[in-house]
């Protein structure tokens, strides 16, 4: 009788111990892995899928996929039990020949000139960064300069930046691109400076440019890379994107310049229609970014 009572009580005792937290812990092999998500894209009609990025939440991944579809790509969202990969630090760029560099004073002069380009929609930050970058690069090259492109890609979560040029006070992106100039700091040192009047009021270092696209100092850092003009960027998966670096995909059929001009003409007409001066400009080089740490939703590339 005692033996049968013990057998009857044993499952109850085990259940009570489990509920009280005193039961056996799950082994590492038994514990469920964290769920993450990847988004892959391809041009319509193309067989190969390309990794666009890794995301910590399904909401972020869905938003990125939707953005890619809105730009004519096919997008595929995939769930994974693998943790988000840690990004390796960006490798220092090799020194460029002196003739391909500028002084910081020249970079400031070029920033001021680019910011005055009246056909470029700097005050429509929702989309069009690829077109803004293309037109600025063309005009810098016409003046004998050697700009590159710098890319910031959402990794783990969305890129975002505060701005007075939209009613809600911030924009969020799946990626962002802008021109960079190689600056001679001194005889031994060179540094990239970003020319991005949609975010700043003066040239910014890549570290500064990256920081204003993060939700907080503890957010997932974006994937950042630099590409030459005419060369597609090497993406998160360490593979080079198709096309000539206008955006992360095949070149627009009408050509880079024609697409950029048409895009800016369309977005220039929208400047001010979505704007509301909610935030004052700051004095530290960041144009109207204010406090950085709001919780946004994803919108198109900036």
N, C-alpha and C positions, 0 to 999 in steps of 0.2 A: 504493500500500500504506500509506504513512504517513497519507494522508488518511483511509483507512478505519479505521485504528487510532485516529486522533483522534476520529472520529465515535463509535466504540465506547466510548472512554474518557470522553467528555464527560459522559454521564449519571451514571457512577460518581463523577466528580469533583464534580458538582453535588450528588449525594447525600451525599458525604463532607463537603462544605462545609456542607450543611444540618445534618447531625448534629453537626458541631463548633461550630455556632452562628455560622458565618461566612457563611452563605447570606443571600440577600435577605430582609429582614424583611417581614412582612405589613403592608399598608397599613391605615390606620384603617378603611377601608371593608371590607377583607377580614377583619379580626379579629372573632371572634365576640363579640357583646354579652353582658353579664351577664344571667343569667336571674333574673327576679323574679316575684312572684306577687301577684295581687289576689283578694280575696274579695268577692263581691256577695251580697246577701240580699234577700228579699222575703217578705211575708206569704203564706201559702198561699192560692191562688186569685187573687192579684193579678198583673197582667201586667207591671208595671214592676220591674226590678232596681235596687237601690241599692248603691253602693259602700260597703263596710264599712271596708276598709283595705288598705294595701300591706305586703308582707312580703318579707324577704330570702331566706327558705328555704321550701321546699315543706312541711316538717314544721310550721312555724309556721302557714302558711296552712291546712293540713289540720286542725290542731287548732282554729283559729278557726271554720272551717266546721262542724266537728263540734259545737262548742259552740252555734252558732246553730241547728243542726238539733235539738239536745236541748231548745231553748227554743221549738220549734214553727215556726221559720222554714224556708224553703227557702234553700239556700246553693249558690253556684256558685263554684268555684275556677278561675282563669284564669292561664295562664302568659304572661309578657311578656318582651320583650328591652329594655324601657325601664328605666332606672335608677330606684331609689327616689326619689320627689320629695322635695325639701328643704322642710321646713315653714317657713313664714314665722313670725317671732316673733308671739306673741299680742298683738293690739292692746290698748293700755291701755283699761280701761273708763272711760266718762265718769263724772263725779262725780254722785252721787245727791243728791236733796234731803236736807237734814239730818235730817228726820223719818224717813227710810228707812235711816239709819245708826245705829250703836251705838258706845259706847266699848269699848276693849279689855277693860276690867274687866267690862262687861256680856257681852261675847263669852265670857269665861272663866266667868262665872256660868252662862251658857246651856249651855256645853259640859259643865260639871259636872252640870247638871240632866238633859241628854240622856243622858249616860253612865249615869245611874241609872234609866233607863227599863227596868224589869224584863221587859217583854214584847218587847224588841228584841234580836235575837240578834247582839250585837257579837262574841261569842266563837265565831261560826261564820263565818269569813272566806271560806269556799270560794265562797259564792254569796249573793245577796240584797241587794246594795248598793242596788239600786233601791227595795226595800221599806223598808230602814232609812232611806234618804234621805226617802222619802215620809212616813213616820210622824214623823220629826223635824221636817220642814218644817211639817206640819200643826200640831204642838204649839207650834212657835215662832210661827206665825201666830196661834194662839189667844191668845198672850201679847203681841200687838201688834207683832211683829217682821216684817221684810221679807226673808226669806232668798231666795237664788237657788240654782241647782244648778251645780256644777262637774263637768266630765266629763274623764276621761283615757282616751284610746283607744290601744290597741296600734298602733304604727307601726314597721314594719320588724322588730320582734321583740315577744315577749310582755311584758306588764306583770308584775311580780312584787314580792312583799314578804315579808320574813322575819316569822314569827309563832310564838309558843309554843302557839297554839291548834290546830295540826295536828301530827300525829306526825312528819312529815318536816321540819318546821321552816320551811316557806315555802309560799306560795300563788302561783299565777300566774293572770292574768286576760286576757280579751280587751278589756274596758273596766272602768272603775270610776267611780262617781258618788257625790257627797256634797253636803250643804248648805254654803253659804258665806254669811257675813254681811259686810256692808260696814262697816268700822270707821273711825271718825274718828281718824286718827293725830294730827292737829293741825288748825288752822284752814284749812290749805291742802291737806292731803293726806288721801286715803282709800285704804284697802287692803282686799282681800278676805282673810278668815280662814276656813279650812275647819273645819267641825265634824264630825270623823270619829273617834269613839271606837274604831272597828275597827282603826285604825292609830296613833293618837296618844293622849296623855293630857292634852292641852291644845289650844287653837286653833292651827292651823298656817297659815303663808302658803301660797299656791298653789305657790311655788317649792319649799318644803319638802315639800309633799304630792306634787308631781311627782317629786322626787328619790328618795323611798323606794319608788317603783314602777319604778325603773330598775335593770338588772343591774349597771351600773357607771357611773362619771361619763362614760365614753366611749361608752356605749350609745346607740342611737337614742332620741331624745327622743319621748315620747308626744305625740299631738295633744291639746291642752288647750283647752277652750272653756267659757264660762259662759252659762247660759240663765236666763231669767226663769221663775218658777213658772207653770205652765199653758202654756208654750211649748216646743216641741221644739227640741233643739240643732241648730245648723248643723254639719254633719259634715265629714269630711276632704275630700269632694268639693265643699265650699262650698255644698251643698244642705241645706235643712232637712229633718230626719227627719219622718215622719208622727207623728200622735198629739200628746199634750200634755206630753211630756217625762218620762214615768214611766220609760221605757227607750227604747232606739233603735229604736222600731217602733210599730205601731199599739197603742192602749191595750188592756189586758186587758178581755175582755167583761164581767166582773163588776164593773168599775170599779176605780179606782186604790186607794181606801181598802180595799175588801174584799179585793182581791188582796194588798195589803201586809200586812194583818192575818193572812190565811190563810198567807202565806209565812213570816212571822215565827213563827207558832205552830208550823209544821212544823219550822223550823230551830232554834227555841229548844229543842226536845226533843233536838236533836243536839249542843248545846253540851256539851263535856266528853267526849263519846264518841269524838271524833277528836283530842282534845287531849293533849299531853304537854309538861310544863314543861321544855323543853330549854334555853331561853334566858332570861337575866335581863332585867328591864326596864332601860332606859337612863334617864339623868337629863336628857337633852337634849330631851325632849318626845316622843320616839318610843317607843311602847309595845311593848317586847319585839321590836324588829326586829333587834337585835344587828348582827353583821357582815352587810353587804348583799349580798355578791356571790357567790351560788350560781347554779348552772345549773338552772333549773326546766323543767317541762313545763307546757303550758297547761291551765288548768282553767276553770270558768265565771267569769262576771263576779262581781266582788267587791261 
